[in-house]
Structures are given as structure tokens and as C-alpha cells.
Amino acid sequence: MMGCDLILAESDFHLIQACSFALKFKNDTSTEILWIGSKDSTYFNFFKNKFQISHVDLTNFNFFNVEQISNNSKLISLKDIKINRLITFYDTHFFFEYLRSEFKISWGNIGLLDDGIGSLYKSSMPKIHRRIPKAIYNLFCRRFNVNLSLNTLGSNKKIKTFITIFKKNHHHAFVNPELIDIVREFKSLNKLISDENINRSNISGNIILTSPVLKYKRLSKEDFLDYLKNLLTNVDLNQHVYFKPHPREDLIQFTNVIKKLNIDFTILDQKLPIEFYFNSISDSTWIGMPSTAFLTRIILNPNSNDNYIILQENNDPFPGRIPVLETFFKSNQIKYQIL
């Protein structure tokens, strides 16, 4: 029976890691990638003809009816393949847990992709008290097992294999882990997709990254305006200001707020990943809440003369991000401030 490594990817960041893994081991093993994100993804459409990627649409499936996907033609074809390793992005995602049960994959043969900054500190997603009711439900209904490890991602003591671009800073609980470094392939594929998907421009100044606070009503328009005004007191306004709104932000509301700042500004394309702009950016100050983009910028453009200003959130739901960012900046000799 043929063997392969099977990788699940849901976000563009997951997908490019999966492709980086496939590229690294292209002469050693077969890699099948199941893409469960949007079929409209730029990454998916760019990589689907370069790697063995199949789209699995989970739109009509959730934790309680995932077994109904068993008739999916791709999943049926995988029955004839020996899965050496099942590599996921979350060790608590319902589709991963279903597949682990369906294909009888032991924890010793599970691998984990980076989940951005979340892979650098101890985490539990979702909290175990939210997983216990599902575990009880599945036990009584004789369904698949639910992961009840106290902590998740690298903190899951049952996972030993990690596919990572953060080898020096990766957080893991396994005593003797296998860390598969994909930085070289990650850089290569990022350059490939960026060069094809963005026109060259020269960006230098202040780059402000924002979360989808208006879309999800985490801040009112007035509070968001006050937040930005306070933020701008920490930057040199003699330099141009670039805003990179989150892909899910309400762009109309966002633009209306920005116009009230009375500054010269540019809004970078909301739909393009910030990584597509990296090779066009020089000598800039990056400003925002803790973001994986700061990490990937440093990894992909290590010689850039950038500065970082990190804003702590009030009642930060993920306080572990600040200390690991500081450690990452220091280990890479990066100029930064924490406000």
C-alpha cells in the first residue's frame, strides 16, 4: 500500500507551511494536502497546480455532523493510502479529530504546523472546560475521541513532531521533540507567490496593522478613532502613514474613521496578505497589537532596518504574546518598544 504524509490547512499561513513541507521532502515522501479554506484563496489557486492539494468544503459540516463527509471522493481515495503522519494546524479542530479516528492515527504519528505567534507560548484552545461537554457527548454517542489534553498546540505533551519556521523560539512540552525546520522553503515560496501577485512599489514610513475591531464591534468608531489618535502620538508624522486593515474588517467604516485623522495616508490592499508587500518595504516603523506579521517580517527580511512599536491591549485575551515577542525581538537584535 502506498504511503503519504497528510496535511490539513485552513489559513493561507497554514497552506504555505504545508507546501514548504512538501517541497522540503519532495524526493523522500509523498505529501497530500487537504485545503479546507476558501476556494477563492490566492494561495490555494497559486499552489494547487504545484503541489498535491485537494479542496474539501466544510461549509455544511460541523462537530455534530462531520461523519456525513465520509462520502467525499477525496476521503474515500485516501482509504487506499497508508497515512504515515497526519499533520494538522490545530490539535482540537473537529475535522482533524474525526480524521485521526477514521484513519486510526496514533498521537505518535501526529505533526503540528505553526499557528503563528500562538506557537511560541503555552496555550489552550479552546479551554478544556469547553471541550469536556463535547467529549461526553461523543462518548455516549460512540463517536470519535475529543482531545482532552490540558493544553494544546505545542503544549500538548502527546505531540512530538512540529513543522516550524520558529525553530529557535518554538514552544513545546514534549521532552525530545522532532522540529522540522522549513524556513528555507518558506522563504522560497513566499518570494514566488509575492513576485507574481503584487506590483512593485516603494513603501517607507509608518505601517499600522489593525484588527477587525469595527467588523466585530470590539470598538465603536469613536473609540477606534481615539485609539488611532493615541497611537499616532508615538510615531513620526513627517513620515507617510500606511494602514493595513485586517482582511475581515469593514473597509467602508474603517476608511471613514481614518479620514477623520487629517493626515496623509495610504490604505494598503485589504485582501492582499501583508507578506506580499515585504519586498517593497524599507526603513519603516511597524505599529500595532501583537501580530504574527511582525515575526514573519523578521524571518523573511532579516536585514531590514525596521523598528517595531507594540501596543498592549486592555484586558488582553492573550497576554502570553508580549513576552514571546520581546524574546523574539531580542534574539534577532531588533529595535522595538512596548507601550
C-alpha positions, 0 to 999 in steps of 0.5 A: 500500500502506498504511503503519504504524509497528510496535511490539513490547512485552513489559513493561507499561513497554514497552506504555505507551511504545508507546501514548504513541507512538501517541497522540503521532502519532495524526493523522500515522501509523498505529501497530500494536502487537504485545503479546507479554506476558501476556494477563492484563496490566492494561495490555494489557486497559486499552489494547487497546480504545484503541489498535491492539494485537494479542496474539501468544503466544510461549509455544511459540516460541523462537530455534530455532523462531520461523519456525513463527509465520509462520502467525499471522493477525496476521503474515500481515495485516501482509504487506499493510502497508508497515512504515515503522519497526519499533520494538522494546524490545530490539535482540537479542530473537529475535522482533524479529530474525526480524521485521526479516528477514521484513519486510526492515527496514533498521537505518535504519528501526529505533526503540528504546523505553526499557528503563528505567534500562538506557537511560541507560548503555552496555550489552550484552545479552546479551554478544556472546560469547553471541550469536556461537554463535547467529549461526553457527548461523543462518548455516549454517542460512540463517536470519535475521541475529543482531545482532552489534553490540558493544553494544546498546540505545542503544549500538548505533551502527546505531540512530538513532531512540529513543522516550524519556521520558529525553530529557535523560539518554538514552544513545546512540552514534549521532552525530545521533540522532532522540529522540522525546520522549513524556513528555507522553503518558506522563504522560497515560496513566499518570494514566488507567490509575492513576485507574481501577485503584487506590483512593485512599489516603494513603501517607507514610513509608518505601517499600522496593522489593525484588527477587525475591531469595527467588523466585530464591534470590539470598538465603536468608531469613536473609540477606534478613532481615539485609539488611532489618535493615541497611537499616532502620538508615538510615531513620526508624522513627517513620515507617510502613514500606511494602514493595513486593515485586517482582511475581515474588517469593514473597509467602508467604516474603517476608511471613514474613521481614518479620514477623520485623522487629517493626515496623509495616508495610504490604505494598503490592499485589504485582501492582499496578505501583508507578506506580499508587500515585504519586498517593497518595504524599507526603513519603516516603523511597524505599529500595532497589537501583537501580530504574527506579521511582525515575526514573519517580517523578521524571518523573511527580511532579516536585514531590514532596518525596521523598528517595531512599536507594540501596543498592549491591549486592555484586558488582553485575551492573550497576554502570553504574546508580549513576552514571546515577542520581546524574546523574539525581538531580542534574539534577532537584535531588533529595535522595538518598544512596548507601550 
